[in-house]
Amino acid sequence: MKSWFLLFLAVVFEVVGTSAIKQSAGFTKLWPSVAVAVCFLMAFYLLTFALKVLPIGVVYAVWSGMGIVFISMIGHWFFNERLDTPAVIGVSFILAGVVIMQVFSKAVAH
């Protein structure tokens, strides 16, 4: 369970870092640029602990899937970015895939 929590924290840091990239204006603003570096370092550091226990394919699927879902929500809420219906359906499929892996896959250590 600890590995899943650390993976979730890694995803959160990755999403915050990705959001800070947009705020950094091409790395021309100091503090958002620092936030990018710190967040990605923390994300990868935490990811190493999840990879000690969980299969790499599962970790990467959850990492990328949840990152896409969360960054889509951040874009909508904080950057006024709108997704059209096909994009929402696609993000929903990604979320469904992560849930299916969690609930049904024998490759996932629970």
N, C-alpha and C positions, 0 to 999 in steps of 0.2 A: 504494500500500500504506500509506503514511503517513496518508492520509485515513481509511482504515478503522480504523487503530490509534487515531487521535484520536477517531473516532466511538465506538469501544469504550470509551475512557476517559471520554467524555462520558456514556455510558450508566451506567458504574460510578459516577460522581459523582452522577448523577440518582438512582440506586437508593439510594446512601448517604444522600443528602438526603431522599428519601422516607421511608427508615427513621428518620431523625432527627426527621421531623415527628411520627411516632408517639411517640417518646421525649420530645418537647418538651412533651407534655401541654397542647396548645392554646397553645403559645408562652409557657407560664408558667415553664419551666425555661430558664435562661440558656444553658448550653453546648450543649444539643441545638438550641436556636433559632439560635445562632451557626453551628453545623454546617450547618443547613438553608440559611442564607443563603450561606455559603461554597461549599457543594457545588453549589447551583443556579447560582451565578455561574460557577463553574468549568465546570459542564456546558454552559451556554449559550455560554461563551467557546470551549470546545473544539469545540462544534457548528458554530460559524462557519467553522472551518477545513475541516471535512468538507464543508460546503456550497459551498466554493469550487471543489470538484472533482466531487463526486457530485451526482446529480439530487435535488432536494428531496423528491420522492415516495418515492424509495428510502431516503433518509436518515431520513425520518419513519417509514416502515414499519419499518426496522431499529431505530430509536430506541424506538418504542413497543412493538414486538414483543419485543425483548430486555429492555426495561424490565419488561414484564409477566411474562416468564419469570423473570427474576432476582428481582423483588420477591415473586413467589409462593414462590420457594425461601427467601428471607430470612424471609418470614412463617412458613413451615413450621419452619425451623430455629431461629429466634431468638425468635419471638413465639408459638410453639406454636399456630399457626393451621392448621387442617386443611382440605384441599380434598376435596370429594366426587368421585366418579368422573366425572360430567359436566364438572366444572371442570378436572380433570386432562386429560381428552380435549380440551377447548377450548384449554388452554394448549399442549398437544402440537400442535394444528393451527396455532397461532400460530407456534410454533417451526418447524414444517414449512414454513410459508409463507415465513419468513425464509430458510431453507435453499434452498428452490426458487428464490427470487429470486437468491440468491448464485450458485447453480450454473447455472441455465438462462436467466436474463433477459439480453437484449442491452442493456437499459436501464442495467444495472449496469456501471460502469467497473471493470474488473479490473486 
